[in-house]
């Protein structure tokens, strides 16, 4: 099927893209802030004293908990997003994420309240994961279902750029605090500042999102279709099982490599190489800025040559680069470590850029929110949620970063198989499915 003319909408596509980008930036800022904090401070603040690497493992276990909540959020938000529309659910997800993140900044530590500290931290992490589970699907759909189908890959890649933008802000704030504070001050109260700042970012995101209209493709589909009692999730499972598995497989290399290049590097540099907090934070800061620029370029390229070729460049690339990444970081040279992170993230962008449009094109309009959310978020449990935990466990077991590189390479093979086994989608008409 070829793309049709764009569905008419009064909201300019640039404003829709801006609303999605601002919102996803805030949500990913909140989510990644936790990941970075888990790698450098949460282990010693919220868990009993012991071996430092063991504390980090426990900290990453709570990081993983958020990913287990994401499919539940995807199912709930997807159900109502397919029934009621995309916009209102996006506003709700942003509010939930903001409240949870702000509350983390107010938590007492293990030294103050004992076992209650990690329990509260875990509960708030679950809320974060639930909110983000509903965020991604709505953000990419409301952009994909607006505007010119011929440039869908480019426009839909912008909400994806919210991930490095959020990472950029999170790492930037933490790096700035680490540079101007002593370790004692940072561990005592400085780490709380970025979490409390989330309240300001959420207000900005809400103001932008409330000014856009509902997806015109969704409104047109709802006007044509008879109401149905069938749950969107059941229709996804029965009608689109292959598409769900394709999305899950495609995410393996993308999700795992991202957390290795941006989260695990902080633990690796600190525990394995004996380097300070700022070494990894600053390297990721530079890499994230270039990553932000690369994602829309890869998305635009996928409009010209297809989603599959661009995605495969990224999957093959990260599988090979993971070994180079470890070798460069092991030099303890900041410039080489920055090169390792930057190239890794650019290759990751080749998957992440076209991913939004690719997954959107897999499902029909009436269950699209549920479909993209389930496929995307189920993979997040195996890939993203467990990636830091598995990586640190491998490091502890083998005492070598190359064990982590092998892990990334195996995930890359899974993604290559998933993408090559499905047909090209970039010319599909969203209004006819």
C-alpha positions in Angstrom: 0.0 0.0 0.0 1.3 3.5 -0.8 0.9 6.5 1.4 -2.1 8.8 0.9 -2.4 12.5 1.3 -2.1 13.7 4.8 -5.2 13.9 6.9 -6.3 17.5 7.5 -5.5 19.0 10.9 -5.6 22.5 12.3 -2.5 21.9 14.5 0.8 22.5 12.5 3.0 19.5 12.5 5.9 21.5 14.0 3.8 22.3 17.1 2.8 18.6 17.4 6.4 17.6 17.1 7.4 20.2 19.7 4.8 19.1 22.2 5.9 15.4 21.9 9.6 16.3 22.0 9.2 18.5 25.1 7.1 15.9 26.9 9.3 12.9 26.1 12.4 15.0 27.0 10.9 15.6 30.5 9.8 12.0 30.9 13.2 10.6 29.8 15.0 13.1 32.0 13.1 11.8 35.0 13.7 8.2 34.0 17.4 8.4 33.1 18.1 10.6 36.1 17.2 7.6 38.2 19.5 5.4 36.2 22.5 7.7 36.5 21.9 8.2 40.2 21.5 4.4 40.7 25.0 4.0 39.2 26.8 6.6 41.3 25.0 7.3 44.6 21.8 5.2 45.3 23.8 2.0 46.2 25.4 3.7 49.2 22.4 5.9 50.2 19.5 3.5 50.1 20.9 0.1 50.9 22.8 -1.5 53.8 26.6 -1.0 53.9 28.6 -3.7 52.3 30.7 -4.4 49.2 30.3 -1.4 46.9 29.6 -3.4 43.7 26.9 -5.4 45.6 25.2 -2.2 46.6 25.3 -1.0 43.0 23.7 -4.3 41.9 20.9 -3.8 44.4 20.5 -0.2 43.1 20.3 -1.5 39.5 17.7 -4.0 40.7 15.4 -1.2 41.6 16.2 0.4 38.3 15.0 -2.8 36.6 11.7 -2.7 38.6 10.6 0.4 36.6 10.9 -1.6 33.4 8.6 -4.4 34.8 6.0 -1.7 35.4 6.3 -0.3 31.8 4.3 -3.1 30.0 1.5 -2.7 32.6 1.5 1.1 31.9 1.6 0.3 28.2 -1.5 -1.9 28.4 -3.5 0.5 30.5 -2.6 3.6 28.6 -2.9 1.8 25.3 -6.4 0.6 26.1 -7.7 4.0 26.9 -5.6 5.7 24.2 -7.2 3.4 21.6 -10.6 4.1 23.1 -10.4 7.8 24.1 -7.5 9.2 22.0 -3.9 10.0 22.4 -3.7 13.5 23.8 -5.3 13.2 27.3 -3.3 10.1 28.1 -0.1 11.9 27.2 -1.0 14.6 29.7 -1.7 12.1 32.5 1.6 10.1 31.9 3.6 13.3 32.2 1.9 14.3 35.5 2.5 10.8 37.0 6.2 10.8 36.0 6.7 14.3 37.4 5.1 13.6 40.8 7.1 10.4 41.3 10.4 12.0 40.3 9.9 15.0 42.6 9.0 12.6 45.5 12.3 10.7 45.0 14.1 14.0 45.7 12.4 14.1 49.1 13.1 10.5 50.2 14.9 9.7 53.5 18.0 7.5 53.2 18.7 4.0 54.6 20.7 5.6 57.4 17.6 7.7 58.4 14.7 5.2 58.2 16.3 1.8 57.5 14.5 -0.7 55.2 11.7 1.7 54.5 14.1 3.8 52.3 14.5 1.1 49.5 10.8 0.2 49.8 9.8 3.8 49.1 12.4 4.1 46.4 11.0 1.0 44.7 7.4 2.2 44.8 8.2 5.5 43.2 10.3 3.7 40.6 7.3 1.5 39.8 5.2 4.7 39.2 7.9 6.1 37.0 7.9 2.9 34.9 4.1 2.8 34.7 4.0 6.4 33.4 6.7 5.9 30.9 5.0 2.7 29.7 2.1 4.9 28.5 4.2 7.8 27.3 6.1 6.4 24.4 3.3 5.0 22.4 1.2 8.1 22.6 4.0 10.5 21.8 5.2 8.7 18.7 1.6 8.0 17.5 0.3 11.6 17.8 3.3 12.7 15.5 3.1 9.7 13.1 -0.6 10.3 12.6 -0.2 13.9 11.8 1.5 15.5 8.8 3.0 14.3 5.6 3.3 10.4 5.3 6.3 10.8 3.0 8.3 12.4 5.8 6.8 10.2 8.6 10.2 8.7 9.6 11.7 12.2 10.0 8.9 13.7 12.0 8.3 10.6 14.2 12.0 10.5 15.0 11.8 13.8 17.0 10.0 12.3 20.0 12.8 9.7 20.0 15.3 12.5 20.3 13.7 13.3 23.6 15.7 10.4 25.0 19.1 11.9 24.4 17.7 15.3 25.3 16.5 14.0 28.6 19.8 12.2 29.1 21.7 15.3 28.2 19.9 17.4 30.8 20.1 14.7 33.5 23.8 14.1 32.9 24.5 17.8 32.6 22.9 18.7 35.9 24.6 15.8 37.7 27.9 16.6 36.1 27.6 20.2 37.1 26.8 19.3 40.6 29.6 16.8 40.8 32.1 19.4 39.5 31.2 22.1 42.0 30.4 20.0 45.0 32.5 17.7 47.2 31.5 14.0 47.2 30.2 14.5 50.8 27.9 17.4 49.8 26.7 15.6 46.7 25.9 12.4 48.6 24.3 14.3 51.4 21.9 16.6 49.5 23.3 17.6 46.1 21.8 14.5 44.3 18.3 15.7 45.3 18.4 18.9 43.3 17.9 17.3 39.8 14.9 15.3 41.0 13.3 18.4 42.5 13.9 20.4 39.3 11.6 17.9 37.5 8.6 19.9 38.8 9.6 22.9 36.6 10.2 20.8 33.5 6.8 19.0 33.9 4.9 22.3 34.1 6.6 23.4 30.8 5.7 20.1 29.2 2.1 20.2 30.3 1.6 23.8 29.0 2.9 22.7 25.5 0.9 19.5 25.3 -2.4 21.0 26.3 -2.2 23.3 23.2 -2.3 20.5 20.6 -5.3 18.7 19.0 -6.1 15.0 19.0 -4.6 12.9 16.2 -6.6 13.4 13.0 -6.0 9.7 11.9 -7.5 8.6 15.2 -10.5 10.9 14.9 -11.2 9.8 11.3 -10.9 6.1 12.2 -13.3 6.5 15.2 -15.8 8.3 13.0 -15.8 5.4 10.5 -15.7 2.4 12.9 -18.6 0.9 14.9 -18.0 0.7 18.6 -16.6 -2.7 19.7 -16.5 -4.5 23.1 -13.3 -6.3 22.2 -10.3 -5.2 24.2 -7.6 -3.6 22.1 -5.0 -5.8 23.9 -6.9 -9.0 22.9 -7.1 -7.8 19.3 -3.3 -7.1 19.3 -2.5 -10.6 20.6 -4.8 -12.4 18.2 -4.3 -10.3 15.1 -0.8 -9.0 15.4 1.4 -11.6 17.2 4.1 -11.5 14.6 4.3 -7.7 14.7 4.6 -7.7 18.5 7.5 -10.3 18.3 9.1 -8.2 15.5 9.0 -5.1 17.7 10.4 -7.0 20.7 13.3 -8.5 18.7 14.1 -5.2 17.0 14.5 -3.6 20.4 17.0 -6.0 21.9 20.2 -4.4 20.4 18.7 -0.9 20.6 17.7 -1.0 24.2 20.7 -3.0 25.6 23.3 -1.0 23.8 21.8 2.3 24.9 22.0 1.4 28.6 25.5 0.0 28.2 26.8 3.2 26.5 25.1 5.6 28.8 24.4 4.0 32.2 26.7 1.0 32.7 29.7 3.1 31.6 29.5 5.1 34.8 29.7 2.0 37.0 32.4 0.5 34.8 34.6 3.6 35.0 34.1 3.9 38.7 34.3 0.3 39.9 36.6 -1.3 37.3 38.8 1.5 36.3 38.9 3.6 39.5 37.9 6.8 37.8 35.8 9.7 39.2 32.1 10.3 38.7 32.7 13.1 36.2 34.7 11.0 33.7 31.7 8.9 32.5 29.1 11.7 33.0 31.0 14.1 30.8 31.7 11.6 28.1 28.0 10.7 28.0 27.1 14.4 28.0 29.1 15.0 24.8 27.8 11.8 23.2 24.2 12.6 24.0 24.4 16.0 22.3 25.6 14.4 19.0 23.1 11.6 19.5 20.3 14.2 19.6 21.3 15.5 16.2 21.8 12.1 14.6 18.4 10.6 15.4 16.3 12.8 13.1 18.9 12.4 10.3 18.6 8.6 10.5 14.8 9.0 10.6 14.9 11.1 7.4 17.2 8.6 5.7 14.6 5.9 6.5 12.0 7.8 4.5 14.3 7.6 1.4 15.7 4.0 1.6 13.3 2.3 4.0 13.2 1.5 7.7 15.0 -1.9 7.5 18.3 -0.9 5.9 18.8 2.0 8.4 17.8 -0.2 11.3 20.3 -2.9 10.2 23.1 -0.4 10.0 22.6 0.3 13.7 22.1 -3.3 14.8 25.2 -4.6 13.1 27.1 -1.4 14.1 26.5 -1.7 17.8 27.3 -5.4 17.8 30.7 -4.7 16.4 31.4 -1.4 18.2 30.7 -2.9 21.6 34.2 -4.5 21.6 35.9 -1.3 20.4 33.9 0.6 23.0 35.4 -1.4 25.9 38.9 -1.2 24.4 38.7 2.6 24.2 37.2 3.1 27.7 39.9 0.8 29.1 42.6 3.3 28.0 41.2 5.7 30.7 41.7 8.4 28.2 38.8 10.9 28.3 38.9 11.8 24.6 39.0 8.1 23.6 36.2 7.3 26.0 34.1 10.1 24.6 34.7 8.8 21.1 33.6 5.3 22.3 30.3 6.7 23.7 29.7 9.0 20.8 30.1 6.5 18.0 28.1 4.0 20.0 25.2 6.4 20.3 25.3 7.5 16.7 25.0 3.8 15.7 22.2 3.4 18.2 20.5 6.3 16.6 20.3 4.3 13.3 17.9 2.0 15.2 16.2 4.5 17.4 15.5 7.1 14.6 13.3 5.0 12.4 11.9 2.9 15.2 8.9 5.1 16.0 7.6 5.1 12.4 8.5 1.4 11.9 6.6 0.3 14.9 3.7 2.6 14.1 3.4 1.1 10.7 3.1 -2.4 12.1 -0.4 -2.0 13.6 -3.9 -0.9 12.6 -5.3 2.4 13.9 -8.0 1.0 16.3 -5.3 -0.9 18.3 -2.2 1.0 17.4 -1.6 2.6 20.8 -1.9 -0.8 22.5 0.2 -2.6 19.8 3.2 -0.3 19.8 3.1 0.0 23.6 3.0 -3.7 24.2 5.7 -4.6 21.7 8.0 -1.8 22.8 7.5 -2.2 26.6 7.6 -6.0 26.8 11.1 -5.8 25.3 12.0 -3.2 27.8 11.8 -5.7 30.6 14.3 -8.1 29.0 16.5 -5.6 27.2 16.5 -2.3 29.0 15.5 -3.2 32.5 17.9 -6.1 33.0 20.7 -4.7 30.9 22.6 -2.8 33.7 22.0 -5.6 36.1 23.2 -8.3 33.7 26.2 -6.1 32.6 27.4 -5.5 36.2 26.8 -9.2 37.1 29.0 -10.2 34.1 31.6 -7.7 35.1 31.6 -9.1 38.6 31.8 -12.7 37.4 34.4 -12.4 34.7 36.2 -9.2 35.8 36.4 -8.1 32.1 34.4 -5.5 30.1 34.6 -7.8 27.1 32.0 -10.0 28.7 29.6 -7.0 28.4 30.6 -6.6 24.7 29.7 -10.2 24.0 26.3 -9.6 25.7 25.6 -6.6 23.3 26.7 -8.7 20.3 24.3 -11.5 21.1 21.4 -9.0 21.4 22.5 -7.5 18.0 22.1 -10.9 16.3 18.5 -11.2 17.7 17.6 -7.7 16.3 19.1 -8.5 12.9 17.0 -11.6 12.7 13.9 -9.8 13.8 14.2 -6.9 11.3 15.3 -9.0 8.3 12.4 -11.4 8.8 9.8 -8.7 8.3 8.8 -6.8 5.2 9.6 -3.1 4.5 6.9 -0.8 6.0 7.8 2.8 5.1 5.2 3.1 2.3 2.3 1.9 4.4 -0.9 4.0 4.7 -1.8 4.5 8.3 -5.4 5.4 7.4 -6.1 2.1 5.7 -5.1 -0.3 8.5 
